[in-house]
Amino acid sequence: METNIAVFRGKEIRKTIHKNEWWFSIIDVIEVLTGSDRPRKYWSDLKNSMISEGYIEVSEKIGQLKMIAPDGKMRLTDCANTETMFRIIQSVPSPKAEPFKRWMAKVGYERVQEIEDPELATKRTRALYKAKGYSDDWIEKRMRGIAIREELTDEWKEREVRHEKEYAILTAEIAKAAFGVTPGEHKKLKGLIRENLRDHMTDLELIFSMLGEAATTEITRVDDAKGFQESKRAARKGGEVAGKARKDLERKTRKKVVSPENYLDITQKRRKQLNEKG
């Protein structure tokens, strides 16, 4: 399960696909609507109030799903789909309620459109990256990386690797061999917490990440890996392919591939330098 970040008037709302629809972090929604510095306490009190008033069905429709927490780890949090979130929002006295409901309805409708036409999801992802300031070249690499990642995870599913924890371990195995650091260490180096690591990778980091995962897919097939342990060995081999290429490049350029900077920071610095020269 992957955590996505939506934005409502500058505030981040975590969301994830569950049962083929968007489910939203209730805590994030409460924080946006109320401005409370204790959204968990507010939600706890609100939930108890709703139950005492007889709205038991709302409580029954709330699910605990894993999302990225402020410490960067995947943790269980109360989530609800669009329909249930509307009912919860109705119980929150806030002038932001109506525009927020319209925003949620739009997000939910877009998901329905994407199910009917998957190409729309790709177009929206490209447009979002473009709006954030990413270049067309970087976006192309990122989208290709997403496709390579999906091909690898599909291969793992067919080989009886289905648990989220196993996916995380295999991914860390590839990254460790490719970059010399785990994804967690890589994020820490870049000063990231909840953010998606790949969205902050430089061009070279994206390229070597793709190489490691593409090599892992091919090795998994050639070795006909079955189950978690054999897939783990294939993942290490695939990561080593990218790792050897990275080390060779570092020797020849005398520069480290793994960088504390992220792509947008580098791009902004370059633009500033060009403006100063101009």
N, C-alpha and C positions, 0 to 999 in steps of 0.2 A: 504494500500500500504506500503510495507516494503522497506527500503533503504538498498541496499547491497553495500559493498565496494570492488572494484576491485583494483588491484595494477599493475601499469606499471612502471618498473624500480625504485621501491621504492616510487612512488607517488600514492596517493590515488585518485581513480575516483569513484564517486558515480554513482550507476546504480539501476534501478528498473524494474520490469516486468510491461509492459503496452501493451495492445492488444496482449498479449501472446508472446512478444519479448522484448529484452533488450533495454531500453532507457537510455542514458547517460547524465550526467550533462555537459552541454556545457561549463560552467565556469571552471569546473575542467579540462576538456580537453584543453581549451585555456591556462590555467595556466601551464599545463605540457608541451605543445608544445612551448610556448613562454618564459616561465620563468618570465613572467610579475608579478610585485607585485600589479598590478591593473587589474586583469583579467576581471572584470566586465566592466570596461571602455573600455578595448581592444575589448571585445565582442560587446559592444554597437556600437563602431565605425565601426567594421567589418560588423555587421549586416546592418547598414545604407548604407555602401559602396556596399554591395552585392545587396541590394534592388535598389539602384540608378543605378547599372549596369544591372538591369533587371532580377535578380534572385529572383523574387517574390515568386516562388514556394517553395524555400527553407524556406522563412519566414512562409509560410502557413503550412509547415510540422513540424514546431517547436511547441512543446507542453509545457505548464506550469504544471509541476507535483510537488507534495509535496515530499521533501527529507529532511533528517536531516541536519540542518544548524549548523554552528560552536557553536551556543549557546545551542545546544541540542534539539531544537524545530523543528517540521516539518514545513517547509516553501516552498512556491512555487518557483520553479526555472526553467529556460529555459532548456528543454531537447530535445533530438532527437534520432531517432533510428539509426542503423548502416549505412543504406544507406544515410540518410541525413547528418550524421556526416562526412562521406567520402567527401561530397560536401563542407562542411564547412572547413574541414582540407585542402582541395586543395587550399583554399584562404589564408591559413596561411603559410608564408615563414618560414620554419623551417627544419633543417636537421633531426629532429625526426619524420617528417611526415610519411615517408615510413614504418619504423619499427612500428610506432603507428598504421597505417592502417592495417598492418598484424596482430598486436595484437588484434585489434577490430574485424577483420574478424574471427579470431579464437574464440573469446568470443561469437560472434554471432552464429557461426556454432555449438558451444557446446550447445547453447540454443536449436537449432533445434534438435540436438541429444537427449537432455533431454526430449523434448516433445514426441519424438518417443519412448524413453525408459526411463521412470522416475527414474529407479533404478540408472542410470548413475549420476543423480544429487546427490543422496545420497552418492555414491562412491566418487565423487569429493569433496563433503563437508567433508567427513571423511579424505580424503587425505590432504585437506587444513589445517584442524585442526592438523593433525599429523605433517605436515611441520612446523607449528608454535610452536610446542613443547608440545602440549597437550598429556596426557597419554591416553592409550586405554580405561582405566576405565572411565576417564572424558568424552571422546568422546562418549562412549556408553550412558552415562547419558544425554549428550547434545542432541544426536540424538533421544533418547526416549522422551526427553522433547519437541523436535520439533514435534514429532508425536502426543503427547498429546495435544499440543497447536493447531495443525491443526484439531484434532477431536473436540476440544472446539469451534473453530471459525466456523467449518462446522455446528455445532449444533446451534450457534447463527444465522447463515445465514438462516437456516430453520425456525427460530423463529422470522424472520423479523427484525433482527439486522444487518444492512448492511453498515451503515455509519462509516467512519474511526474514527470520533470523538467519536462515541458511543463505538467502540472497545477499544479505548484508555481509556475511562472512566471506562468501565467494568474491563479492565486489572488492572487499578489503584485500583479499589475496592478490587479485589482479593489480590493484593500485600499489600495494606494497612492493611487488616485484617490478612494476613499471616505473614508479617514481621514487621508491626508497622510503616512502612515508604512507601511512594509512590515510583514508579519507578524513578521519577525525583530526589527525595531526596536520593534514594539509589545510583544513578549514581553520585550525588554530593559528597556523602560520599566516593566513590571510586576514585574521581577525574577524572571522565569520562566526555567527551563532546559529540563528535559525535559517539563514540564507542557503540557497542551493549552491553547492560548491561549483558545479559545472557552469553555472551562470556567471561565475566570477573568474573562470579560467582564462589564461592568455591563449593566443592562437596555438602556440606550441604545446601547451598543456592539453588542449582539446585534441590536437592531432595524436599525441602519444596515448591519450586515453582511448581514442577510437582504435588505434592500432592494437592496444592490449586486448580490448574486448572483441575486435574482429578476429584476432589471432586465437583467442580463447574459443570462439565459436567454431572455427575451423579445426582446431586441435581436438575439441570435444567430439566432433563428428568423426574425425579420422581415428581417434582412440576408442570410439564408441563407448564413451564414459556412461556408466549407469549409477544413479544414486548420488548422494552428497559427497562421499569420500573420493570417488573417482572424478567427479566434477571439480572438486577442490584441487586435485593434482593437475587437471587440465587447465584450470584457472591460473595456477602458479606458472605453468609452462607458457601460457599466453601472455601473462604479465612480463615474463622474462624476455620474450621477444621484443616487447616495447622497451624494456629496461636496457637491453643491450644497445638498441638503436639510440636511446636517450644518452647513455654514457659515451657512445661514440661521438655524438654531436657535441656534448659538453667538452670532450677532449679537444675537438677541432676548433671550437669557438671560444673555449675557456670561459664559458658562461653557464650558469645553472639554469636548467629548464624550470624546475619548481620555484615559483616566485611568490614573494609576500604581497605583490601587487595584484590587482584584478584588472580585467580588460578595460572596464569603463574608466578607472582611474588613469590608466596609461593613455587612453584616448583623450581624456580631458586635458591631461598635461601637454600632449602633443598639440592640441588645438590652441591652448593658451600660449605655447611657445610660438606657434605660427602667427597668432594674432599680435604678439609682441614684436615679432620680426616685421610684420606688415605695417 
